[in-house]
């Protein structure tokens, strides 16, 4: 049972890393599209950068919360 639990936890950790990458890319594309629509010209580059940074920060906060909960669960198992 411990091996299966470890497999599930590692799979969830990999999925969180993939979510961070995916959210950063999608936010950069969204920022570029929005900036191109709003201002036109070469401002899509600024939108892509701002969107990517914003997406990464949001995804990093999500990942930090997830890993915090994982650490709490691990520490709870050690005490019991």
JOKA-V821618 format. One record per pair of residues at least 12 apart in sequence whose C-alpha atoms are under 6 Angstrom apart, sorted by the first residue. I is the first residue (numbers start at 1). J is the second residue. Records with the same first field share a line. If there is no record, write none. Layout:
# JOKA-V821618
I=J, J
This chain:
# JOKA-V821618
20=59
23=55
24=52, 55, 56
27=51, 52, 55
28=48, 51, 52
31=47, 48, 51
32=44, 47, 48
35=47
